Amino acid sequence: MGRIDELANRYVDEWAELNPTGATAVGISGYDDKTDDLSPEGFAAQADLVRRTLNELDVLEPEHESEQVAKDAMMERLGLELARFDAGYAATDINVIASALHGLRMVFDMMPTEGEPAVANIAARLNGLPLALEQYRRTLVEGADRGVVSPRAQLVAVAEQCDAWTDASRDNFFEGLAGRLEASGALAAELRRGAAAATAATAEFGRFLREELSPRGRAKEAAGLERYTLASQYFLGAKVDLLETYHWGFAELYRLEREMLAVSAAIAGSGASIDLAVQTLDADPARNIAGKEQFRDWMQALSDRAITELNGTHFDIEAPAQKLECCLTPTSDGGIYYTGPSEDFSRPGRMWWAVPEGQESFSTWREVTTVYHEGVPGHHLQVSQALLRAGTLNRWQRLLSWCSGHGEGWALYAERLMDELGYLTDPGDRLGMLDGQALRAARVIVDIGMHLELEIPKDNPFGFHPGDRWTPELGWEFLRAHTRMQEDVLRFEWKRYLGWPGQAPSYKVGERIWLQARDEAKQRHGSDFDLKTFHRDALNLGSLGLDPLRKALSRI
């Protein structure tokens, strides 16, 4: 093992001490009873670790190719993390999907629940949550004092999430969790005490966000050019021309909608509109499932089938990665996401869905592509394959390295790949994939447009408010006109874009860069190019920024 790999492995150990909930999330054992220090001092300690590591890494010379990839990846990822710490964003950003608060809640979804030690860990972490939220509150107030604060609308929306999580008639998350666990005697009492304390602390944190912090929040949700440029580079791991990307988004959405019209004709007859095709599919009993548990079972069966059929043909999927669990979250935020296996694969990879309140019917044609995105050949294959490369990737690469443009770009590429491989020959399933692609293209337009407050092109192919400047209201109108999601789910998506600048375009722009990287590999290798080999070699590099990815692939 070279010095760069030794430094990377040491970084993981120190990082886990500072991020015990993060350690649980990535499957590092020994931290399940601890809670993060979310005080200003705690965030400063994290920034110091990143800064020290970068300084050490900068003077080390790679001893072989895999260390060169590791150094490039770490310098890029940690360098941008430090920039976010120094700007104050890492500590103070809070939105409806990503914040230290959400990390505190979501970690319970990934914790073991069987046996007394597991329940004791949950009880300890529940009892530690009030202190963590009090520390976080101090961090947010100090940030606001420096003028670094999230938009007012996001703070109010997160307060509403706290309401749902703590309401006995709604999610009732912490009390519900405690009620599902088996415990007796002193441990049962500690568990109940922790659930009550976590519920009260979360409800109080929601009140703080609504009544104390939101009046100090930014009135405008637009991030502006400076903040957006850093966010875009952080989420992509690449520098892109934002204006060129914005205009490409219009062209890409227009292209996808032409394809959708052609598929709609196959579904609902010649000349059928996309909306008519959607109505036809939604009215087909064979394409609808009643009950979220039944829908989960359908997702599980489709995921299992994809793994079985792709293994040995288009991918070689090692045994530990052949297990993926489809799960329902105990919350109702509307998000769908993936969590990776633990380091030893004792906890499998999982696909999660937080079903919106009141939703009881589910359309299969919309979600076939989602299963491929979150499962195989999407996130589960990507994350598991890297985790299994202990011989060539250090622990930081296997456990901590993550770039949204690489990860979400690959997962969206995987959806398109399944169409190329013949898995979306059913017109309904293909329309579902194209509709998902269209949403991601619309995100590029809306996210860049709203946050930079750009002018809507006068010659845009949709005739949408030519010459006007983007506002959140126009962003909603555009999304509503070009996507076919349920209104409550789309509302959540729209709020997420407004509060998390630069993340939403990383899917479609990431896919664009993955496709460019594949084309470049075809040009380099000519007739020797093999798609299966390209996928294997690319995923074996682990998750890294998209600029370092292209650099590494150019040497293969």
C-alpha positions as CSV (number, residue, x, y, z in Angstrom):
1,M,0.0,0.0,0.0
2,G,1.4,3.4,-1.0
3,R,1.5,6.6,1.1
4,I,-1.6,8.1,-0.7
5,D,-3.7,5.0,0.1
6,E,-2.4,5.1,3.7
7,L,-3.4,8.8,4.0
8,A,-6.8,8.1,2.5
9,N,-7.4,5.2,5.0
10,R,-6.4,7.3,7.9
11,Y,-8.7,10.1,6.7
12,V,-11.6,7.6,6.9
13,D,-10.9,6.7,10.5
14,E,-10.7,10.4,11.6
15,W,-13.7,11.3,9.5
16,A,-15.8,8.5,11.2
17,E,-14.9,9.9,14.7
18,L,-16.3,13.3,13.6
19,N,-19.3,11.9,11.7
20,P,-20.7,8.9,13.6
21,T,-24.1,9.1,11.8
22,G,-22.2,9.2,8.5
23,A,-20.2,6.2,9.6
24,T,-23.5,4.3,10.1
25,A,-24.7,5.4,6.7
26,V,-21.7,4.0,4.9
27,G,-21.5,0.9,7.1
28,I,-18.5,1.5,9.3
29,S,-19.1,-0.3,12.5
30,G,-18.6,1.0,16.1
31,Y,-20.4,4.3,15.9
32,D,-24.1,3.4,16.0
33,D,-24.6,4.7,19.6
34,K,-23.1,8.1,18.9
35,T,-24.4,11.4,17.4
36,D,-22.6,14.1,15.5
37,D,-21.3,17.3,17.0
38,L,-23.2,19.8,15.0
39,S,-21.9,22.8,16.8
40,P,-19.7,25.5,15.1
41,E,-16.7,23.8,16.7
42,G,-17.8,20.4,15.3
43,F,-18.0,21.8,11.8
44,A,-14.7,23.6,12.2
45,A,-13.1,20.2,13.2
46,Q,-14.4,18.6,10.0
47,A,-13.0,21.5,7.9
48,D,-9.6,21.2,9.7
49,L,-9.5,17.5,8.9
50,V,-10.1,18.2,5.2
51,R,-7.5,21.0,5.1
52,R,-4.8,18.9,6.8
53,T,-5.5,16.0,4.5
54,L,-5.3,18.2,1.4
55,N,-2.0,19.7,2.5
56,E,-0.5,16.3,3.1
57,L,-1.9,14.9,-0.1
58,D,-0.6,17.7,-2.3
59,V,3.1,16.8,-1.8
60,L,2.7,13.0,-2.2
61,E,3.7,11.4,-5.5
62,P,1.5,8.5,-6.7
63,E,3.4,5.2,-6.8
64,H,1.2,3.5,-9.4
65,E,-1.8,4.3,-11.6
66,S,-4.5,3.4,-9.0
67,E,-2.9,5.9,-6.6
68,Q,-2.9,8.6,-9.4
69,V,-6.6,8.1,-9.8
70,A,-7.0,8.2,-6.0
71,K,-5.0,11.4,-5.7
72,D,-6.9,13.1,-8.5
73,A,-10.2,12.1,-7.0
74,M,-9.4,13.2,-3.5
75,M,-7.8,16.5,-4.5
76,E,-10.9,17.4,-6.5
77,R,-13.6,16.2,-4.0
78,L,-11.9,17.4,-0.8
79,G,-10.9,20.7,-2.4
80,L,-14.5,21.5,-3.2
81,E,-15.6,20.3,0.2
82,L,-13.2,22.7,1.8
83,A,-14.4,25.6,-0.4
84,R,-17.9,24.9,0.9
85,F,-16.7,24.8,4.5
86,D,-14.9,28.1,4.0
87,A,-17.9,29.8,2.4
88,G,-20.1,28.6,5.3
89,Y,-22.4,26.6,3.2
90,A,-21.5,23.1,4.5
91,A,-22.6,24.1,8.0
92,T,-25.6,26.3,7.3
93,D,-27.3,25.0,4.1
94,I,-30.7,23.6,5.0
95,N,-33.4,22.6,2.5
96,V,-36.2,20.1,2.1
97,I,-34.0,17.1,1.3
98,A,-30.5,17.7,2.5
99,S,-29.2,19.0,5.8
100,A,-27.7,17.8,9.1
101,L,-31.3,17.5,10.3
102,H,-32.3,15.1,7.5
103,G,-29.1,13.1,8.2
104,L,-30.1,12.7,11.9
105,R,-33.5,11.4,10.9
106,M,-32.5,9.2,8.0
107,V,-29.7,7.4,9.8
108,F,-32.3,5.5,11.8
109,D,-33.6,3.9,8.6
110,M,-30.2,2.2,8.2
111,M,-29.5,1.0,11.7
112,P,-29.9,-2.7,12.7
113,T,-33.0,-3.3,14.8
114,E,-32.7,-6.9,15.9
115,G,-31.3,-7.8,19.3
116,E,-30.7,-5.9,22.5
117,P,-27.4,-4.3,21.5
118,A,-29.0,-2.9,18.3
119,V,-32.0,-1.5,20.3
120,A,-29.6,0.0,22.9
121,N,-27.8,1.8,20.1
122,I,-31.0,3.3,18.8
123,A,-32.0,4.3,22.3
124,A,-28.7,6.0,22.8
125,R,-28.9,7.9,19.5
126,L,-32.5,9.0,20.2
127,N,-31.4,10.4,23.6
128,G,-28.5,12.1,21.9
129,L,-30.6,13.9,19.3
130,P,-31.7,16.8,21.5
131,L,-28.1,17.9,22.1
132,A,-27.3,17.6,18.4
133,L,-30.2,19.7,17.4
134,E,-29.3,22.3,20.1
135,Q,-25.8,22.4,18.7
136,Y,-27.1,22.7,15.1
137,R,-29.4,25.5,16.2
138,R,-26.3,27.4,17.5
139,T,-24.5,26.8,14.2
140,L,-27.4,28.1,12.2
141,V,-27.8,31.2,14.3
142,E,-24.1,32.0,14.1
143,G,-24.3,31.6,10.3
144,A,-27.2,34.0,10.1
145,D,-25.2,36.5,12.2
146,R,-22.6,36.3,9.4
147,G,-25.2,36.6,6.7
148,V,-25.0,33.0,5.6
149,V,-28.5,31.7,5.9
150,S,-30.9,29.6,3.7
151,P,-33.9,31.0,2.0
152,R,-36.9,31.8,4.1
153,A,-39.2,29.5,2.1
154,Q,-37.0,26.5,2.6
155,L,-36.8,27.0,6.3
156,V,-40.6,27.1,6.6
157,A,-40.9,24.0,4.4
158,V,-38.4,22.1,6.6
159,A,-40.3,23.2,9.7
160,E,-43.4,21.6,8.1
161,Q,-41.5,18.4,7.7
162,C,-40.6,18.5,11.4
163,D,-44.4,18.9,12.0
164,A,-45.1,15.7,10.0
165,W,-42.3,13.7,11.6
166,T,-43.5,14.5,15.1
167,D,-47.3,14.5,14.7
168,A,-48.9,11.5,16.3
169,S,-51.6,11.4,13.5
170,R,-49.0,11.7,10.7
171,D,-45.5,10.1,10.4
172,N,-44.9,10.1,14.2
173,F,-41.4,8.9,13.2
174,F,-39.5,8.5,16.5
175,E,-42.4,7.2,18.6
176,G,-43.3,4.8,15.8
177,L,-39.8,3.6,15.6
178,A,-39.6,2.9,19.3
179,G,-43.0,1.1,19.1
180,R,-41.7,-1.3,16.5
181,L,-38.7,-2.5,18.5
182,E,-38.5,-5.3,21.0
183,A,-37.2,-4.2,24.4
184,S,-38.0,-4.8,28.1
185,G,-37.1,-3.5,31.5
186,A,-34.6,-0.6,31.7
187,L,-33.9,-0.7,28.0
188,A,-37.6,-0.3,27.1
189,A,-37.8,2.7,29.5
190,E,-34.6,4.2,27.9
191,L,-36.1,3.7,24.4
192,R,-39.3,5.4,25.3
193,R,-37.5,8.2,27.0
194,G,-35.3,8.7,23.9
195,A,-38.3,8.6,21.5
196,A,-40.1,11.2,23.6
197,A,-37.0,13.4,23.8
198,A,-36.3,13.2,20.1
199,T,-39.9,14.0,19.2
200,A,-40.0,17.0,21.5
201,A,-36.6,18.2,20.3
202,T,-37.5,17.9,16.6
203,A,-40.8,19.7,17.2
204,E,-39.0,22.5,19.0
205,F,-36.4,22.6,16.1
206,G,-39.3,23.1,13.7
207,R,-40.6,25.9,15.8
208,F,-37.2,27.5,15.9
209,L,-36.9,27.3,12.1
210,R,-40.4,28.8,11.6
211,E,-40.4,31.5,14.2
212,E,-36.8,32.5,14.8
213,L,-34.6,31.6,11.8
214,S,-37.0,32.0,8.9
215,P,-37.6,35.8,9.5
216,R,-33.8,36.1,9.0
217,G,-33.8,33.8,5.9
218,R,-33.1,35.1,2.5
219,A,-36.2,36.5,0.8
220,K,-35.0,35.4,-2.6
221,E,-34.3,31.7,-3.3
222,A,-32.1,32.4,-6.3
223,A,-28.5,31.5,-5.5
224,G,-26.8,34.0,-7.8
225,L,-23.8,33.3,-10.1
226,E,-21.0,33.0,-7.5
227,R,-22.8,30.5,-5.3
228,Y,-24.3,28.6,-8.2
229,T,-20.9,28.2,-10.0
230,L,-19.4,26.6,-6.9
231,A,-22.5,24.4,-6.4
232,S,-22.5,23.3,-10.0
233,Q,-18.8,22.3,-9.9
234,Y,-19.3,20.5,-6.6
235,F,-22.2,18.4,-7.8
236,L,-20.7,17.6,-11.2
237,G,-17.1,17.3,-10.4
238,A,-16.6,19.2,-13.6
239,K,-16.6,22.8,-14.8
240,V,-19.2,23.4,-17.5
241,D,-20.3,26.5,-19.4
242,L,-23.6,27.3,-17.6
243,L,-25.1,29.3,-20.4
244,E,-24.3,26.6,-23.0
245,T,-25.7,24.0,-20.7
246,Y,-28.9,26.1,-20.1
247,H,-29.5,26.3,-23.9
248,W,-28.7,22.7,-24.4
249,G,-31.4,21.8,-21.9
250,F,-34.0,23.4,-24.1
251,A,-32.8,21.4,-27.1
252,E,-32.6,18.2,-25.2
253,L,-36.1,18.5,-23.8
254,Y,-37.5,19.3,-27.2
255,R,-35.8,16.2,-28.6
256,L,-37.2,14.0,-25.9
257,E,-40.7,15.3,-26.3
258,R,-40.6,14.5,-30.0
259,E,-39.7,10.9,-29.1
260,M,-42.5,10.9,-26.5
261,L,-45.0,11.9,-29.2
262,A,-43.9,9.0,-31.4
263,V,-44.3,6.5,-28.5
264,S,-47.6,8.0,-27.6
265,A,-48.9,7.2,-31.0
266,A,-48.1,3.5,-30.4
267,I,-50.0,3.7,-27.1
268,A,-53.1,5.7,-28.0
269,G,-53.3,5.9,-31.8
270,S,-51.9,8.0,-34.5
271,G,-51.7,11.7,-33.6
272,A,-52.2,11.0,-29.9
273,S,-50.8,13.6,-27.5
274,I,-48.5,12.7,-24.7
275,D,-51.2,13.5,-22.2
276,L,-53.7,11.2,-23.9
277,A,-51.1,8.4,-23.9
278,V,-50.6,8.9,-20.1
279,Q,-54.4,8.8,-19.5
280,T,-54.6,5.6,-21.5
281,L,-51.8,4.0,-19.5
282,D,-53.2,5.2,-16.2
283,A,-56.6,3.8,-17.1
284,D,-55.2,0.3,-17.8
285,P,-55.8,-1.9,-14.7
286,A,-52.9,-4.1,-15.7
287,R,-50.5,-1.2,-15.2
288,N,-51.8,-0.2,-11.8
289,I,-51.2,-1.7,-8.3
290,A,-53.3,-0.9,-5.3
291,G,-51.4,-0.7,-1.9
292,K,-47.9,0.4,-1.2
293,E,-46.8,-3.0,0.2
294,Q,-47.9,-4.7,-3.0
295,F,-46.1,-2.1,-5.1
296,R,-42.9,-2.6,-3.1
297,D,-43.2,-6.3,-3.8
298,W,-43.6,-5.5,-7.5
299,M,-40.4,-3.4,-7.4
300,Q,-38.5,-6.2,-5.6
301,A,-39.5,-8.8,-8.3
302,L,-38.5,-6.5,-11.1
303,S,-35.2,-5.7,-9.4
304,D,-34.4,-9.4,-8.8
305,R,-35.2,-10.2,-12.4
306,A,-32.9,-7.4,-13.7
307,I,-30.0,-8.6,-11.6
308,T,-30.4,-12.2,-12.7
309,E,-30.7,-11.4,-16.4
310,L,-27.9,-8.8,-16.6
311,N,-25.4,-10.9,-14.6
312,G,-23.0,-12.7,-16.9
313,T,-24.3,-11.0,-20.0
314,H,-23.9,-7.3,-19.9
315,F,-22.2,-7.1,-16.5
316,D,-20.5,-9.5,-14.1
317,I,-22.2,-9.0,-10.8
318,E,-20.4,-10.5,-7.8
319,A,-22.4,-12.5,-5.3
320,P,-22.5,-9.9,-2.5
321,A,-24.0,-7.4,-4.9
322,Q,-26.7,-9.7,-6.1
323,K,-28.9,-8.8,-3.1
324,L,-30.9,-5.6,-3.2
325,E,-33.9,-4.9,-0.9
326,C,-36.8,-2.7,-1.9
327,C,-38.2,-0.8,1.2
328,L,-40.8,1.7,2.2
329,T,-39.7,4.5,4.6
330,P,-41.7,5.3,7.7
331,T,-42.0,8.9,6.4
332,S,-44.1,10.5,3.7
333,D,-41.7,13.1,2.1
334,G,-42.2,11.7,-1.4
335,G,-38.5,11.0,-2.2
336,I,-37.0,7.8,-3.8
337,Y,-33.4,7.1,-3.0
338,Y,-30.8,4.4,-2.6
339,T,-28.6,3.5,0.4
340,G,-25.5,1.4,-0.2
341,P,-24.4,-1.8,1.6
342,S,-22.3,-1.8,4.8
343,E,-18.6,-2.2,4.3
344,D,-18.9,-6.0,5.0
345,F,-22.2,-6.3,3.1
346,S,-24.0,-7.5,6.2
347,R,-26.5,-4.7,5.5
348,P,-27.5,-5.0,1.9
349,G,-28.0,-2.2,-0.6
350,R,-31.6,-0.8,-0.3
351,M,-34.0,1.1,-2.5
352,W,-36.3,3.4,-0.5
353,W,-39.5,5.1,-1.2
354,A,-41.2,7.7,1.1
355,V,-44.7,7.3,-0.2
356,P,-46.6,10.6,-0.1
357,E,-49.5,10.8,2.3
358,G,-52.7,9.5,0.9
359,Q,-51.3,7.7,-2.2
360,E,-52.7,4.3,-2.5
361,S,-52.5,3.5,-6.2
362,F,-49.2,3.1,-8.2
363,S,-48.5,3.1,-11.9
364,T,-46.0,0.5,-12.9
365,W,-45.3,2.1,-16.3
366,R,-43.9,5.1,-14.6
367,E,-41.5,3.2,-12.3
368,V,-39.9,0.5,-14.3
369,T,-37.2,2.9,-15.2
370,T,-36.9,4.0,-11.5
371,V,-36.1,0.5,-10.5
372,Y,-33.3,0.3,-13.0
373,H,-32.0,3.8,-11.9
374,E,-31.9,2.9,-8.2
375,G,-31.0,-0.7,-8.6
376,V,-29.2,-2.6,-11.4
377,P,-27.6,-1.4,-13.6
378,G,-27.9,2.0,-11.7
379,H,-26.8,2.9,-8.2
380,H,-26.7,-0.5,-6.7
381,L,-24.3,-1.9,-9.3
382,Q,-22.2,1.3,-9.3
383,V,-21.8,1.5,-5.5
384,S,-21.5,-2.3,-4.8
385,Q,-18.9,-2.8,-7.6
386,A,-16.7,0.0,-6.1
387,L,-17.2,-1.4,-2.5
388,L,-15.9,-4.8,-3.7
389,R,-12.7,-3.4,-5.2
390,A,-10.6,-3.5,-1.9
391,G,-7.6,-4.7,-3.9
392,T,-7.4,-1.5,-6.0
393,L,-9.5,1.2,-4.2
394,N,-8.6,2.6,-0.8
395,R,-11.3,3.0,1.9
396,W,-12.0,6.6,1.1
397,Q,-12.7,5.7,-2.5
398,R,-14.9,2.8,-1.5
399,L,-16.8,4.4,1.3
400,L,-16.7,8.2,1.2
401,S,-16.1,9.3,-2.4
402,W,-19.4,10.4,-4.0
403,C,-20.1,12.9,-6.7
404,S,-23.7,13.5,-7.8
405,G,-22.8,14.0,-11.4
406,H,-20.9,10.7,-11.5
407,G,-23.5,8.8,-9.5
408,E,-26.8,10.3,-10.7
409,G,-25.3,10.7,-14.2
410,W,-24.5,7.0,-14.3
411,A,-27.9,6.0,-13.0
412,L,-29.7,8.1,-15.6
413,Y,-27.3,6.7,-18.2
414,A,-28.3,3.2,-16.9
415,E,-31.9,4.0,-17.6
416,R,-31.1,4.8,-21.3
417,L,-28.8,1.8,-21.4
418,M,-31.7,-0.5,-20.5
419,D,-33.6,0.9,-23.5
420,E,-30.5,0.2,-25.7
421,L,-30.3,-3.3,-24.4
422,G,-34.0,-4.0,-25.2
423,Y,-35.6,-3.9,-21.8
424,L,-38.0,-1.1,-22.6
425,T,-39.7,-2.5,-25.7
426,D,-43.1,-2.1,-24.1
427,P,-44.3,1.4,-25.2
428,G,-45.6,2.3,-21.7
429,D,-42.4,1.4,-20.0
430,R,-40.5,3.4,-22.7
431,L,-42.7,6.4,-22.2
432,G,-42.0,6.2,-18.5
433,M,-38.3,6.3,-19.2
434,L,-38.6,9.2,-21.6
435,D,-40.8,11.1,-19.2
436,G,-38.2,10.7,-16.5
437,Q,-35.5,11.9,-18.9
438,A,-37.7,14.9,-19.8
439,L,-38.0,15.8,-16.1
440,R,-34.3,15.8,-15.8
441,A,-33.9,17.9,-18.9
442,A,-36.5,20.4,-17.6
443,R,-34.5,20.5,-14.3
444,V,-31.5,21.8,-16.2
445,I,-33.5,24.6,-17.7
446,V,-35.4,25.5,-14.5
447,D,-32.6,25.1,-12.0
448,I,-30.0,27.2,-13.9
449,G,-32.7,29.7,-15.1
450,M,-34.2,30.3,-11.6
451,H,-31.0,30.5,-9.7
452,L,-29.2,32.8,-12.2
453,E,-32.5,34.6,-13.0
454,L,-31.8,34.3,-16.7
455,E,-33.9,35.5,-19.6
456,I,-36.1,32.9,-21.2
457,P,-34.9,32.6,-24.8
458,K,-37.1,34.5,-27.2
459,D,-36.8,31.6,-29.7
460,N,-37.3,28.7,-27.2
461,P,-39.0,25.8,-28.9
462,F,-42.0,25.8,-26.5
463,G,-43.0,29.4,-26.9
464,F,-42.8,29.7,-23.1
465,H,-42.8,33.3,-21.9
466,P,-40.2,34.4,-24.4
467,G,-38.0,37.2,-23.1
468,D,-39.3,37.0,-19.5
469,R,-36.9,36.4,-16.6
470,W,-37.2,33.2,-14.6
471,T,-38.9,33.3,-11.2
472,P,-39.9,30.4,-9.0
473,E,-43.5,30.8,-10.2
474,L,-42.4,30.5,-13.8
475,G,-40.3,27.5,-12.8
476,W,-43.4,25.8,-11.4
477,E,-45.4,26.6,-14.5
478,F,-42.8,25.1,-16.8
479,L,-42.4,21.9,-14.8
480,R,-46.1,21.5,-14.6
481,A,-46.4,21.8,-18.4
482,H,-43.5,19.4,-19.2
483,T,-43.8,16.6,-16.6
484,R,-46.6,14.2,-15.6
485,M,-45.9,13.6,-12.0
486,Q,-48.5,13.9,-9.2
487,E,-48.8,17.5,-8.1
488,D,-47.7,16.8,-4.5
489,V,-44.6,14.9,-5.7
490,L,-43.7,17.6,-8.2
491,R,-44.2,20.3,-5.6
492,F,-41.6,18.5,-3.5
493,E,-39.2,18.3,-6.5
494,W,-39.7,22.0,-7.2
495,K,-39.0,23.0,-3.6
496,R,-35.9,20.8,-3.7
497,Y,-34.5,22.6,-6.7
498,L,-35.0,26.0,-5.2
499,G,-33.2,25.0,-2.0
500,W,-30.4,22.8,-3.4
501,P,-28.9,24.8,-6.3
502,G,-26.8,22.9,-8.8
503,Q,-27.9,19.4,-7.7
504,A,-30.9,18.8,-10.0
505,P,-29.0,19.4,-13.3
506,S,-26.3,16.9,-12.2
507,Y,-28.4,14.0,-13.4
508,K,-28.9,15.0,-17.0
509,V,-25.5,16.9,-17.4
510,G,-23.8,13.9,-15.7
511,E,-25.5,11.5,-18.2
512,R,-24.3,13.9,-21.0
513,I,-20.7,13.6,-19.8
514,W,-20.9,9.8,-19.3
515,L,-22.1,9.6,-23.0
516,Q,-19.3,11.8,-24.1
517,A,-16.8,9.6,-22.2
518,R,-18.2,6.5,-23.9
519,D,-17.9,8.2,-27.3
520,E,-14.3,9.2,-26.5
521,A,-13.5,5.6,-25.5
522,K,-15.0,4.3,-28.8
523,Q,-12.8,6.7,-30.7
524,R,-9.6,5.7,-28.8
525,H,-10.2,1.9,-29.1
526,G,-11.9,1.8,-32.6
527,S,-13.0,-1.7,-33.5
528,D,-11.5,-3.1,-30.2
529,F,-14.1,-1.1,-28.2
530,D,-16.3,-3.4,-26.0
531,L,-19.2,-1.9,-24.1
532,K,-19.1,-4.4,-21.3
533,T,-15.4,-3.8,-20.8
534,F,-16.0,0.0,-20.8
535,H,-18.6,-0.3,-18.1
536,R,-16.4,-2.6,-16.0
537,D,-13.3,-0.4,-16.3
538,A,-15.2,2.8,-15.6
539,L,-17.1,1.5,-12.5
540,N,-13.9,-0.1,-11.2
541,L,-12.5,3.5,-10.8
542,G,-15.0,4.2,-8.1
543,S,-17.0,7.4,-7.7
544,L,-15.1,10.5,-8.6
545,G,-15.7,13.9,-10.2
546,L,-16.5,13.8,-13.9
547,D,-13.4,15.7,-14.9
548,P,-11.1,13.3,-13.1
549,L,-13.2,10.4,-14.5
550,R,-12.5,11.5,-18.1
551,K,-8.8,12.0,-17.3
552,A,-8.6,8.5,-15.8
553,L,-10.5,6.8,-18.7
554,S,-8.2,8.5,-21.2
555,R,-5.3,6.4,-19.7
556,I,-7.1,3.1,-20.0
